[in-house]
Amino acid sequence: MKYKLELLEDALNDMIESFVWYESQKKGLGGEFYFCIKDGLKRLRGTPKRFQKIFLNVRRLVLKKFPFNIFYIINENNDIIKIIAIYHNSRSPLQWKNRI
């Protein structure tokens, strides 16, 4: 069964800011980042419980090519995965924890 994805506005902003930064570093790198995120979200939809819980009911998927994590919560009642943050590994977890 595939879950539905729900991206919080803050998570979408995380992704857009990072895309813009990568694109400013090298033309096309923002696109690579976007496709890496897209691949991660595709993996989540198929097997969201596969990834480890790291804080309360928040789970984390580590991206393959970029030093980013996708933080999410699974709502079993309606089969929705709520993406709460797309964060660089070096950022403080206190910021995304405030989104829960």
NORQUI-V972582 format. One record per pair of residues at least 24 apart in sequence whose ideal C-beta (glycine too) atoms are under 10 Angstrom apart, sorted by sequence separation. I is the first residue (numbers start at 1). J is the second residue. D is the distance in Angstrom with one decimal. If there is no record, write none. Layout:
BEGIN
i=I j=J d=D
i=I j=J d=D
END
This chain:
BEGIN
i=39 j=63 d=8.2
i=40 j=64 d=7.7
i=48 j=72 d=7.2
i=58 j=82 d=9.7
i=69 j=93 d=9.3
i=39 j=64 d=7.4
i=40 j=65 d=9.9
i=48 j=73 d=9.5
i=49 j=74 d=6.8
i=60 j=85 d=9.4
i=61 j=86 d=9.8
i=71 j=96 d=5.5
i=11 j=37 d=10.0
i=37 j=63 d=7.1
i=39 j=65 d=8.9
i=40 j=66 d=9.5
i=44 j=70 d=6.9
i=48 j=74 d=5.1
i=58 j=84 d=7.0
i=63 j=89 d=9.3
i=71 j=97 d=9.0
i=73 j=99 d=9.9
i=36 j=63 d=5.3
i=43 j=70 d=9.4
i=49 j=76 d=9.5
i=58 j=85 d=8.9
i=60 j=87 d=9.3
i=62 j=89 d=8.2
i=69 j=96 d=8.9
i=73 j=100 d=7.5
i=36 j=64 d=6.5
i=40 j=68 d=8.4
i=44 j=72 d=6.6
i=48 j=76 d=9.9
i=71 j=99 d=8.3
i=36 j=65 d=5.0
i=37 j=66 d=8.3
i=40 j=69 d=9.2
i=41 j=70 d=7.2
i=71 j=100 d=9.1
i=33 j=63 d=8.7
i=35 j=65 d=9.1
i=36 j=66 d=5.4
i=40 j=70 d=5.4
i=44 j=74 d=9.2
i=37 j=68 d=7.7
i=41 j=72 d=9.2
i=48 j=79 d=9.4
i=33 j=65 d=8.2
i=36 j=68 d=7.9
i=40 j=72 d=10.0
i=48 j=80 d=9.9
i=32 j=65 d=7.1
i=33 j=66 d=5.6
i=37 j=70 d=7.3
i=48 j=81 d=5.3
i=60 j=93 d=9.8
i=7 j=41 d=8.6
i=32 j=66 d=8.0
i=45 j=79 d=9.9
i=33 j=68 d=8.0
i=58 j=93 d=9.6
i=5 j=41 d=6.0
i=45 j=81 d=7.0
i=60 j=96 d=9.9
i=5 j=42 d=9.5
i=29 j=66 d=9.4
i=44 j=81 d=5.7
i=55 j=93 d=7.5
i=58 j=96 d=8.2
i=5 j=44 d=7.2
i=44 j=83 d=8.1
i=54 j=93 d=8.5
i=58 j=97 d=8.0
i=2 j=42 d=9.5
i=5 j=45 d=6.3
i=41 j=81 d=8.5
i=3 j=44 d=7.4
i=4 j=45 d=8.0
i=55 j=96 d=9.0
i=56 j=97 d=8.9
i=58 j=99 d=9.4
i=2 j=44 d=9.9
i=3 j=45 d=5.3
i=41 j=83 d=7.5
i=55 j=97 d=6.6
i=58 j=100 d=6.5
i=2 j=45 d=4.9
i=3 j=46 d=8.2
i=5 j=48 d=9.6
i=40 j=83 d=9.8
i=57 j=100 d=8.5
i=1 j=45 d=9.4
i=2 j=46 d=6.4
i=3 j=47 d=9.4
i=22 j=66 d=7.9
i=56 j=100 d=6.9
i=1 j=46 d=8.9
i=2 j=47 d=9.9
i=3 j=48 d=5.7
i=41 j=86 d=9.5
i=55 j=100 d=8.0
i=2 j=48 d=9.7
i=3 j=49 d=9.8
i=37 j=83 d=9.7
i=40 j=86 d=8.7
i=18 j=66 d=8.1
i=37 j=86 d=6.5
i=18 j=68 d=7.0
i=15 j=68 d=9.0
i=33 j=86 d=9.8
i=14 j=68 d=8.7
i=15 j=70 d=9.3
i=14 j=70 d=9.4
i=14 j=71 d=9.6
i=11 j=70 d=8.0
i=11 j=71 d=8.0
i=11 j=72 d=8.6
i=7 j=70 d=9.9
i=8 j=71 d=9.9
i=8 j=72 d=9.6
i=7 j=72 d=9.5
i=8 j=73 d=9.9
i=6 j=72 d=9.2
i=5 j=72 d=8.6
i=6 j=73 d=9.5
i=19 j=86 d=10.0
i=21 j=88 d=9.4
i=15 j=83 d=9.0
i=18 j=86 d=7.0
i=3 j=72 d=9.8
i=6 j=75 d=8.4
i=14 j=83 d=9.2
i=17 j=86 d=9.4
i=18 j=87 d=8.9
i=14 j=84 d=9.5
i=15 j=85 d=9.6
i=16 j=86 d=9.5
i=18 j=88 d=7.0
i=3 j=74 d=7.2
i=4 j=75 d=9.3
i=11 j=82 d=8.8
i=12 j=83 d=8.4
i=14 j=85 d=5.9
i=15 j=86 d=4.8
i=17 j=88 d=9.9
i=3 j=75 d=8.7
i=6 j=78 d=9.7
i=11 j=83 d=4.6
i=13 j=85 d=9.9
i=14 j=86 d=4.2
i=3 j=76 d=9.5
i=10 j=83 d=9.4
i=11 j=84 d=5.9
i=13 j=86 d=9.1
i=14 j=87 d=6.3
i=4 j=78 d=7.8
i=6 j=80 d=5.4
i=7 j=81 d=9.4
i=8 j=82 d=6.7
i=10 j=84 d=7.3
i=11 j=85 d=5.4
i=12 j=86 d=8.3
i=14 j=88 d=8.7
i=3 j=78 d=9.3
i=4 j=79 d=6.3
i=5 j=80 d=7.6
i=6 j=81 d=6.9
i=7 j=82 d=8.2
i=8 j=83 d=6.3
i=10 j=85 d=6.8
i=11 j=86 d=5.3
i=3 j=79 d=5.0
i=4 j=80 d=5.0
i=5 j=81 d=5.3
i=6 j=82 d=4.8
i=7 j=83 d=4.7
i=8 j=84 d=5.4
i=10 j=86 d=9.2
i=11 j=87 d=8.9
i=2 j=79 d=8.2
i=3 j=80 d=6.4
i=4 j=81 d=7.1
i=5 j=82 d=8.3
i=6 j=83 d=6.8
i=7 j=84 d=9.0
i=8 j=85 d=7.8
i=14 j=91 d=9.1
i=1 j=79 d=6.8
i=3 j=81 d=4.8
i=4 j=82 d=9.7
i=5 j=83 d=6.4
i=6 j=84 d=9.7
i=8 j=86 d=9.8
i=2 j=81 d=9.9
i=7 j=86 d=8.6
i=14 j=95 d=9.6
i=14 j=96 d=8.5
i=10 j=95 d=9.1
i=11 j=96 d=8.7
i=10 j=96 d=8.2
i=8 j=96 d=9.9
i=10 j=98 d=9.4
i=11 j=99 d=8.0
i=10 j=99 d=5.7
i=9 j=99 d=9.9
i=8 j=99 d=6.5
END
